[in-house]
């Protein structure tokens, strides 16, 4: 990457809002010729990672991220039994079809309501005791019905199904002709295997699943910096996670370096060790020297983070990633950019600065795949609650077993928002939809820079610095004109 005016621009501390990608010549024929495979370790067709936040990545998020070519990182606060259950589920999940929601015929409307919003496909399949579909229930079937109405009275018996062997093109046309958004997928014996949506038929042509050596969907897990880290890492490796993420708000500290050193022989090169967060050359060098393979970069830009307002510590995002990536590259290592992503341009600019992957949190929180229940406000709008991992709420949960007095003292030190409403927006209800928006934006960004791979993108990107007015004029402003 080079600056448009290096003699001036190199001296500035810049956020992603402060910079732009200067277009260059592209000799390819289509943006589909670009390859977004991350350069840090095998697995994944693109560089988006869902953040290890309690309100962002759980079973559904990690599974869906992997199915659509990304990577989910399970939070450090999860009990190992929960992590075990989730990893086993993800490894057993189908690499192409969404996990179905099903109920027996004698389930009630209340039972259906409890699960129907757990997936974005809005489809609950009524099955017999052999897992063969009898009918389907959607939200429209729940209106004006008693809470104890049985599923076999709610369901539509008009079943549009697709076989396991169906192509995306054929499945799309079949659902288009039948005017349905989703269809159950059946195995050779007619048993329910999964669900495929019309939108996913198209998405799966662009986004290929992240698969491990055994053909299983990939999932990573975060670990806190404590004396128990080596034992927890050993267990996570037994479960088959694809990366270990050592995570704390201020990664350039003694406890982090000691934890990396303690974990390194346990991992023994089987999976990459990701450690962070830092925002300086010195912090990057220290973590790599201690044994980290990948450094997680950025302090304070997350939507749920109050670190900069509480402490004044941190650094503008673009410069943080740029200087840390330069240092990591000198040592043959990589960085992930973490936090501050609001638009596809932010992802593209982080990659131009040298990031191998980009971690996204709040932008994914308002989806059906994120943990937590869908709630409804007084105007009938749907939302989910989100909170920071250094917030009072997260800190209290993390220290639930501590003495109440000690827990109260630790509660004073918080650097995050404890509760925020993230509304489920039309067109962005599903992680798949958001990923396609981000990835197509990044693919186009590569062509503007004249690149076909992420490595070429970083090498060829020319970055300019702009005024706030320059940023503003690039935002959409023609939706409503009166």
N, C-alpha and C positions, 0 to 999 in steps of 0.2 A: 504494500500500500504506500502511496505517496500523497503528500498534500499538494494542492493546487498552487499555494504560495508558501512553500516550506519555511522560508526565512522568517515569516510572521506566524504561520499557523502552528508550527512546532512549539512555540512558546506558550500557547494558550492551553487552559484546562477546559475541555469541551464535553458537553453532554451530547447525546444523539440528536437532540433538537437543534443543536448548534451547527450541524454539519449536513452536507448533501453529497450525493454521488454524481460526479461529473461524467456525462455519457461519453462513450468511446465507440470504436468500430467493432461490429460483431460479424464474423464471416460465416456463421451457421445459418441454417434454414429455418429453425424453429426453436422456441424456448424449451420444447420437449426434448431437445438434444442435450440439455444440461444434466449433469449428474451431481446430486446433492449429498452423496454418501459422505458421512463424517470421516475425517482423516485420523481420529485418535485411536479407535479400536473397532474391530469388526462388529457389524450388527446395526441395522437401521438404514432406511433409504433417505433419511433427511435428518437435520441436526436439532430438532425440537425435543426438549426434555421437560416433563412436567415436574414442578418444584416439589420438594419433600416437605410440604406444608400439610398439616392435619386436615384443613378444609379444602385441599386441592387434590391430593393423590391418595387414593385407596384402591380397593380391588377393581372397581369398574373403570376408574381412570387409567390405572396401569395397564389393564388388559386392552383397553381401547387404544391407548397410545401405541402399544406394541403392534397391535393389529394394523394400525395405519402408519407404521414405519418409524415411529418415534420411540421414546423411552420414558417410563415412569419411575420415579424414585420414591419408595415408601418412606414415611417419616420416621425419625429416630424414636419418637414417643410410643410407638406401637409395641404392645406386648409380643414377645416372641411367638406365643401360641397363635396370635392373630396373624403375624407375618407368615408363619408356617402355613396356615390355612389359605391365606391369600396367594402365596407363591405356588402352592399345589394347584389351586384353582386356575391360575394364569397358565401354568405349564400344561394343564389338561384342556384348556380352552382351544376352540378351533381357530386356526390362523386366519380364516377368511370370514366366517359367519359370526354374527353377534350372539352372545349367550341368550337363549330364550327365557321368557318369563312364562311359567305355566302353573295351572291350578287344576285340581280334580273337579268333576262335575258338581259335587256337593259343596264346593267352596261358596262363600257368600260374596255379595257386592263389597262388603267391608274388607274381605280378604283381598279382593282384586284391587281396591283402592290403595291398599297398603303397599302394593308392589308396582303398580302401573307406571309410576313416575321414576322408577329406578333405571329406566332405559329411555332413550330418545325415540325409539321406534313406536311407542304408544300402542303396543300390541301384547295382549295376554292370551296365551293359547290354552284352551281347555282340552285336557288329555285324559285318556282312559288309563287303566293300571298298567298297560303295556307301553305307555308314552306315545300312543297314536293320537293325533289331533282329532277332536270331535267338533270344534268350532273355535271362533276367536271373539275376543272382547276388546273394544276400543273405548276411548273416553265417551264417544257419542252414545254408547250403549248403557252408560251409567246414569244418564239424566232421568230425573223424575221416577226413580225406582227406590223401593224400600231397601234399607241397609242389609236386610237379611234375605234378599232375593238370591236364589241360587244361580251359580254360574251357568248351568245348563239352560236356565230360563233367560239369562242375559245375552248369551252368545249368539252370534250369527253363524249359521251352518253353511254359509256360502264360502267355501274354503278355496282360496287361491294359493297353491303351494308350488314349490320348485324342488327338483331333485338335487342331490348332492353334486352331481356332475354338471350342473347347468353352468353355462358361461355367463359372464356379467352382461354381455350384450343381449343374450336371449332372455335372461331373467328380467332385465329392464323392460324389454318390449312386452313381455308377458304381463308385467304389473301395469305398464302404461295402458295396454289394451283393456285390462280389467278395472282400471281406475282405482288402484289401491296403492298405498305408500310403502307397504311392507308385506312380506310373505314368509310363512314358516318354511324351513328347509327340512326335507325328509331324507333319511338314509334309505338304503336299498330295501329295508323291511318295513318302510312306511312309518318309522318312529321319528319323533321330533329331534332334530339335531341342532338347529340354530334358527336365526332370523336374518333375512337379507332385505334391505330397503332399496328403493329406487335410487336414492341419493348415493348409497354405499356402492351400488353397482358401478357408478361413474367414478367415485373416489378411489375404489380399489384398482382402477386402471392406472391411476397416477401414483398412489401410495402403496408400496409393497411392504409386507410385514417385517418386523424386526425379529429374526429367528436366531436362536443359539445353535451350537454345534449339533444338538440332538433334534433340531427342528421345532423346538418349543418357543413360544413367545417369550421375549426377554423382559426382565424386571430387575431394577437395582434397589438398593436399600441404604438408608442413611444411618449413621451411628454417631452418638455423642462422644465428646472427648472426656473420658473418665477411665478409672482403673478397670472397669468391667468391659471396656471396648474389645480387647483381644478375644475374650470368651464369646462375646456376642458375634463378632466377626466370624469366628470358627463355626458357629451354628448357622449363620447366614450362608456361608460357603457350602455347608452340607445341604442346605435347601436348594442351592443352585442359582443364587443371584448372579447377575452378570457384571456388577460393579459395586464397590464399597465407597460410599460417600461420607467422609468424616466432616462433620458440619458444626460450625459455631459462628456466631456473628462476627467475632474478631479473631480471625485465623492466625494472625502473626503474633503468637504467644507461646510461652514455654509449654503449657499443657498440650497444645496441639502438636508441637514438635515431638514431645514425649509419646503421645498417642500414636502418631505415624510410625515412629521407631518401634513401638511395641507391636503394632499391627502388621508391619511389613513382613516379618518372618512367618506369621500365621498365614498371610495371603500367599506368600512364596511365588508371586508372579502369576497365579492362576487367573486373577481378574485385575483390572486396573483399580488403583486407589485414587479417588478424587478427594481433594482436601481444600477447605476454604472456610470463610471468605477473606480475601485480601484485596488491596487496590494499589499496591506499590511494587516496584521492582524488587526491593529488599524482602518484602513478604513472599513474593513468588519464589525468589531464590532460596529462601529459608525452607519453605515447604518442599520444594523439589530436592534440596540437599538432604532433607530428613527422610525422603523416600516416596514422596507423592509422584504419581504418574501424570496427573491432571490437576490443575489448580482452578478453583472456583473463584471468580472475580466479581467484585462490586461490594461496596459497603453503603447501605442506606437508600437505594433508589426504589425499593419495592413499594407497591401501593399501600401495603399494610404496615410499613416500617416507619418508625419515628426517630430512628437513630440520629439522623442529622439535626433534627430539631431539638432532641434531648441533649446531645453531646457536642454537636458541631463537627463531629468526625465523619469522614467519608471523602469521596472524590467524584467529580463528574464522570458519567458512565463511559463515554467513548474513549476518553484519555485513559481511564483505568484499564480497560480491555486492551487498548493499543500497547501501552507500556508493559503490561504483564505478559501479553502474548509475545512481544519481542524478546523478553527475557526467557520465557519458556522455550521458545524456538531455538535460542542459542544453546540450550541444554538438551535439545531433542525431545521436548515435552510439549504439552498442549494446555489450553485454558478453556473453561466454559464461562460464558457471560451469564450472569445471574441477576435477574430483576430489572424492572423499568420498562418492560415490553408492553406497549399499548397498541402498536400498529405493525404490519409486516415490515415497514421501513426500518424499524428498530432492530429486528432480527437481521435484516440484510446488512445494516451498518455495523453491527457487532461482528458479523462474519467477515466483512471487509477489513475490520480492525485486526482480525486474526483469530477470533474464537473458533474452536472446532465444533462446539454445540452451544445452544442458547437455552437457558432454563426459563420457563414461563410459569407464573403463579396465578395472580388474580385474574388475568385474561382468560383462564380456563375454569375459574371457580364458579361462574354462572352457567354451568352446563348440567345436564342430567347425569353425566358420568362422575361428577365430583361427589365426595362424601357428603353426608348430611341429607336431611329431608327438604323437599321443596315446600316452601311456605308461601302464603298468600297475604298481600297487604289489604288495606281497607278498600282499595280501588279494584281489587281482583287481580292485581299483577303478581306474577310468580317470581320468587327470588330464593336465593340461598344465603346463609350466613358465612362470612369469611373473617378470618382473624390472623394476625401475625404470629410467627413462631417465637418472637421475643416479647409478646404482649403479656399483660397480667394474666389473662385467661390461660395461655399456653404454659406460662411459668408455674401457675398454680396446679395445673394438671400434671406437669412434669415432676412436681414435688409433693404429690398427693400422699405419699407414705411418710413424709417428714413430720417432725414434731410441729404442732400448730403454730407455736411461737416462731420457730425457724422459718416456717412457710410464710408467715406474716412478714418477717424481715426481708426475705427474698422477693416478696411481692412489691417492695419499693422500687426494685430495679427492673424496669420494663421499658422496652423500646419498640412497641408495636401497638396497633389498634386491636382492641379486644373483640369488637363486634362491628361488622359492616354488612350492609345489604348489597349483594351483587345480583342484579336482576337478570332473569333469563330473557334474552332478546330474540325476537323472531329472526330466523336465519342463522342464529348462533347458539341454538339450543344444544347442539351436539359438538363434541370435541372434533369429530371428523370434519364438520363444516369449517370450524376455526382453523384447523390444520391446513385444509385445502386453501383457504384464504391466505394464510401465511406462506405456504410453500409456493404457490403460484406467484406471489409477490417476489419471493426470493429468486425463483427461476427467471423472472423477467429482469430482476436486478443484475443477475449474472450476464444476461445478454447485453444490457446497457453498458456493462464494463468490458464486454468482449471476451467473456470467459465461459468455459464449459464445466469446470469443476470448482469446488470450494477453494482448493489450493491456488488455482489460476485466478479466481476472483480476488483473493487477498493480494496476489502478486500484481494484478493489473488495475485494481481499484484506484481511482484518483478522487480524493476527498477535498471538498472546499468548505470554507466556513461562511455562514450566513448570519444576517441580522434576524431579530425576531420577526420583522416584517417579511423577510424572505421565507421563513418557515410558514408564516400565516398564509401567504399567497398560494402556497402549495397544498393547503387543506381544502377539501370540498366545500364550496360556498354557493352552490347553485341549486340546492334542493328545494328551497322555498323562496320565491320572489313575488312580491306583491306590489 
